[in-house]
Amino acid sequence: MKKFLTILAYTLLVGVVLFATTCESHVTISTPERDAALIESKAATIRSEADLRDVENLARQYEIAYRHSINGATALYFKRLVEPVLIEAGERRDAIRYEEEALEASKLQFKQALEDRERAWSMQSGTLKEAKALIANNCAKIAALEIEKEALIERKEELAMEIIEQGYPESLLAELGKVEESIILTQRNIESIAHENEIIALSRRLQHGEDVNVETECCECCECCDEAVATPSEIIDFE
C-alpha cells in the first residue's frame, strides 16, 4: 500500500510538472529542426520591435518546452538552431528602423525648407547694405555666444573635478546640471541666430536675385568684433 501511494504521488508530481510546463510555454513541440524552421518563417515577416519581441518570446517558449519535456541538451540544440535566425531578424529590424528614421528626417527637412522659403519671401530686410548689417550683427552675437559657451565648458570641466575631489556633494551636482543646461541653451541660441542669417541670405536671393555669402560677412565682421560683439547679457535675452 505504501509503495502504491509513493508511485501515485510521483505520478501526480510528474503530471503537475508537465501541466506547469504546458502553461508556461503555450507551445507544442515536434522536432528541434521543424520548430526552428517555424521560428525562421515567422522571423522573415518581422517589421517592428513588437514583431521581433513576439518571435523571441515564441522561441523562448519552445526552448522551455524542450528543456522540460525532453532534456536540457535538446533545448540547447534548439537554441543553437534559432539563435542565428533571431540575430539576423534583429539586424533586419535595425535596418528597417534606420530607413524609417531616415525617411522621417527627410520629411522634417523638406518641411523646414518650405517654412524657410515662406519666411524668406515675406521677410523685409531693407537694402542690401542693411541686410549685410543684420547678418554682421548676428555674427557678432554668435561670436559672443561662442566665447560664453567656451567659458561654460571650462566651468563644467572644473566642476567635474571638484565633484570627484569632494565626494559628489549635492550642491556641486546641482550646479553642474545648471551649467550643462546653460551650454545646451547657448548652443541652441547659436544655431537659431545662424539659421536667421541663412533666412536673410535666402530672402535676398529670392526677392532680389542677390547672392549674400553669410560666411564672408561673418569673416568681415570678425575683423572688427571688438566693436561689434554684443555683451553676454544682451545675448541671453535673444529669442
C-alpha positions, 0 to 999 in steps of 0.5 A, spaced: 500 500 500 505 504 501 509 503 495 502 504 491 501 511 494 509 513 493 508 511 485 501 515 485 504 521 488 510 521 483 505 520 478 501 526 480 508 530 481 510 528 474 503 530 471 503 537 475 510 538 472 508 537 465 501 541 466 506 547 469 510 546 463 504 546 458 502 553 461 508 556 461 510 555 454 503 555 450 507 551 445 507 544 442 513 541 440 515 536 434 522 536 432 528 541 434 529 542 426 521 543 424 520 548 430 526 552 428 524 552 421 517 555 424 521 560 428 525 562 421 518 563 417 515 567 422 522 571 423 522 573 415 515 577 416 518 581 422 517 589 421 517 592 428 520 591 435 513 588 437 514 583 431 521 581 433 519 581 441 513 576 439 518 571 435 523 571 441 518 570 446 515 564 441 522 561 441 523 562 448 517 558 449 519 552 445 526 552 448 522 551 455 518 546 452 524 542 450 528 543 456 522 540 460 519 535 456 525 532 453 532 534 456 536 540 457 541 538 451 535 538 446 533 545 448 540 547 447 540 544 440 534 548 439 537 554 441 543 553 437 538 552 431 534 559 432 539 563 435 542 565 428 535 566 425 533 571 431 540 575 430 539 576 423 531 578 424 534 583 429 539 586 424 533 586 419 529 590 424 535 595 425 535 596 418 528 597 417 528 602 423 534 606 420 530 607 413 524 609 417 528 614 421 531 616 415 525 617 411 522 621 417 528 626 417 527 627 410 520 629 411 522 634 417 527 637 412 523 638 406 518 641 411 523 646 414 525 648 407 518 650 405 517 654 412 524 657 410 522 659 403 515 662 406 519 666 411 524 668 406 519 671 401 515 675 406 521 677 410 523 685 409 530 686 410 531 693 407 537 694 402 542 690 401 547 694 405 542 693 411 541 686 410 549 685 410 548 689 417 543 684 420 547 678 418 554 682 421 550 683 427 548 676 428 555 674 427 557 678 432 552 675 437 554 668 435 561 670 436 559 672 443 555 666 444 561 662 442 566 665 447 560 664 453 559 657 451 567 656 451 567 659 458 561 654 460 565 648 458 571 650 462 566 651 468 563 644 467 570 641 466 572 644 473 566 642 476 567 635 474 573 635 478 571 638 484 565 633 484 570 627 484 575 631 489 569 632 494 565 626 494 559 628 489 556 633 494 549 635 492 550 642 491 556 641 486 551 636 482 546 641 482 550 646 479 553 642 474 546 640 471 545 648 471 551 649 467 550 643 462 543 646 461 546 653 460 551 650 454 545 646 451 541 653 451 547 657 448 548 652 443 541 652 441 541 660 441 547 659 436 544 655 431 537 659 431 541 666 430 545 662 424 539 659 421 536 667 421 542 669 417 541 663 412 533 666 412 536 673 410 541 670 405 535 666 402 530 672 402 535 676 398 536 671 393 529 670 392 526 677 392 532 680 389 536 675 385 542 677 390 547 672 392 549 674 400 555 669 402 553 669 410 560 666 411 564 672 408 560 677 412 561 673 418 569 673 416 568 681 415 565 682 421 570 678 425 575 683 423 572 688 427 568 684 433 571 688 438 566 693 436 561 689 434 560 683 439 554 684 443 555 683 451 553 676 454 547 679 457 544 682 451 545 675 448 541 671 453 535 675 452 535 673 444 529 669 442 
